[in-house]
Amino acid sequence: MRRLTQKEAGAYYTPDPVVSSLLQWAVRLEDDRLLDPACGDGRFIAGHRNAVGIEQDLQATQVAMARAPWALVHEGDFFSWAAETAERFECAAGNPPFIRYQSFNGVIRARAIALCGSLGAHFSGLASSWAPFLVCTASLLKPGGRMAFVVPAEIGHAPYAAPLLEFLVDRFKTVHVVAVRKKLFPELSEDCWLLYTDGFEGRTQEIRFSVLDHFRPSSRPPREFARVSVKEWRSEWNRRLRPYLISQHGRELYRHLATGCDTHRLGELANVGIGYVSGANDFFHLRPSEAEKWDVPGKLLHPTVRNGRALPAIRVTTALVERWKANDDPILLLKLSKTDDLPRSVRRYLDTDAGREARQAYKCRVRDPWYSVPDVQVPDYFLSYMSGLEPSLVRNDAQCTCTNSVHSVRLKSVSARRYLATWGSEFVQLSCELEGHPLGGGMLKLEPREAAQVALPTRRAIERVPAAEIAQAVHTLRTWRHYGES
Ligand SMILES: C[S@@+](CC[C@H](N)C(=O)[O-])C[C@H]1O[C@@H](n2cnc3c(N)ncnc32)[C@H](O)[C@@H]1O
């Protein structure tokens, strides 16, 4: 079998000071049996004489065995082993692989999800590997057992982290999440935080949450922590910990205004969706000169926002579209219906080499007819969903359509426009930071479901909250997503 790449296997090994800090807390007695469910080169199991490690990579297993000859190292998939083993442990520590759902697939994934389901943790198809690793590891603890792990910062916002945290608060006496701003793994775009859980087979109504600027070696989790009520985390913050990165006062101001009667969520005012997917952008987007060359009738060409970078700050106007055309930009979507007869000139274009190539593209192959691009809409606004500083909401005054490089926002009623006028305000920026999520590299991403949650108060309501506090909260969240860092 081909050896997986470092990324495919999620094989990024933990720095020594982090390893020894987690071990010092997790292992209390010499006799304690320690489990590392994904032991890599054995750096956790090397730190304690009574240890078991599982690792799927043969070469890493060999290094682990050489490094910790006293340990029991199993080569293979952790989930198969976990489903069979009768062993139980006082403690577990490590750094589970972070393999996103697109690559965490096949038999291993099916086995992992089924095992978690049988343990009472129900993950959707979008869960990354590390969350099922933690659920299954917890299930192998003895009553009173504990775990200390490096976890992706996604634990603070990803929807699939919610079933994990629900599972943990239902099974442990204490659950402590430590957010660490400076990267534990400088070579990775993902941030990592730390997770400590203690007292297996207990339960808790709170999540302890500490905020550190940078990791400091320590034999225990930080003494200072906020007590996040699980009830509040569920009902007020959509089961996210990220809002607890800002001050309590900042959160209270936000909640007060976001839930006030002068405020609407974007999803109440508009439908937010993705733009169309052509399947072969270069073929379906013609330059005016190409349209002329192939004699494509104007009524079959629709001006489009092909790329988020083309968006102006406030409005897409007909004058702007005329400029794009004068520049001969490839912004004319070939919009063909499923049923209409095609003019001969268009059939000629579809039969070019480029057309033959385009119809082989996956999205074209799976639709009938291949040349009819579905879901072409004319939205009222375009919303950039990957932003450095802030997402922009741009009014569509030119009847353009858009690709999936931006979100399409279609108003539910004309009167909704006045609420959107506060988009650029600091308060709405805070809402975008809280409802969206960091993407690495300083970027903020707003999925359609997240954009639908953005809170839009009236201008008058915004003026009533202290602007400096809101600006501070925005700044804090940008700092946590490393905006502006080189
Ligand atoms: C992030 S590394 C951590 C290694 C070590 N615990 C450390 O912290 O340095 C994750 C490890 O999980 C292993 N792995 C990935 N999928 C696995 C699976 N299904 N079963 C066992 N190990 C797996 C990878 O090969 C990789 O060595």
The ligand as a Tripos MOL2 file, in Angstrom:
@<TRIPOS>MOLECULE
LIG
   27    29     1     0     0
SMALL
NO_CHARGES

@<TRIPOS>ATOM
      1 C1         -0.5990   14.3620   14.8340 C.3       1 LIG1
      2 S1          0.3030   12.8380   14.7360 S.3       1 LIG1
      3 C2          0.6520   12.6320   16.4260 C.3       1 LIG1
      4 C3          1.6880   11.6760   16.7760 C.3       1 LIG1
      5 C4          2.1010   11.7170   18.2310 C.3       1 LIG1
      6 N1          1.0010   11.3500   19.1000 N.3       1 LIG1
      7 C5          2.5830   13.1060   18.5920 C.2       1 LIG1
      8 O1          1.8360   13.8430   19.2040 O.co2     1 LIG1
      9 O2          3.6830   13.4940   18.2210 O.co2     1 LIG1
     10 C6         -1.0100   11.7170   14.4020 C.3       1 LIG1
     11 C7         -0.6040   10.2780   14.0900 C.3       1 LIG1
     12 O3         -1.7910    9.5200   13.8670 O.3       1 LIG1
     13 C8         -1.5050    8.4900   12.9440 C.3       1 LIG1
     14 N2         -2.8020    7.9830   12.4470 N.ar      1 LIG1
     15 C9         -3.6120    8.5260   11.5160 C.ar      1 LIG1
     16 N3         -4.7210    7.7770   11.3710 N.ar      1 LIG1
     17 C10        -4.6170    6.7480   12.2370 C.ar      1 LIG1
     18 C11        -5.4520    5.6400   12.5710 C.ar      1 LIG1
     19 N4         -6.6350    5.4790   11.9660 N.pl3     1 LIG1
     20 N5         -5.0300    4.7910   13.5200 N.ar      1 LIG1
     21 C12        -3.8280    4.9560   14.1340 C.ar      1 LIG1
     22 N6         -2.9950    5.9780   13.8590 N.ar      1 LIG1
     23 C13        -3.3830    6.8620   12.9330 C.ar      1 LIG1
     24 C14        -0.6280    9.1890   11.9260 C.3       1 LIG1
     25 O4          0.1260    8.2530   11.1720 O.3       1 LIG1
     26 C15         0.2220   10.0950   12.8300 C.3       1 LIG1
     27 O5          1.4260    9.4710   13.1690 O.3       1 LIG1
@<TRIPOS>BOND
     1     1     2 1
     2     2     3 1
     3     2    10 1
     4     3     4 1
     5     4     5 1
     6     5     6 1
     7     5     7 1
     8     7     8 2
     9     7     9 1
    10    10    11 1
    11    11    12 1
    12    11    26 1
    13    12    13 1
    14    13    14 1
    15    13    24 1
    16    14    15 ar
    17    14    23 ar
    18    15    16 ar
    19    16    17 ar
    20    17    18 ar
    21    17    23 ar
    22    18    19 1
    23    18    20 ar
    24    20    21 ar
    25    21    22 ar
    26    22    23 ar
    27    24    25 1
    28    24    26 1
    29    26    27 1
@<TRIPOS>SUBSTRUCTURE
     1 LIG1         1 GROUP 0 **** ****
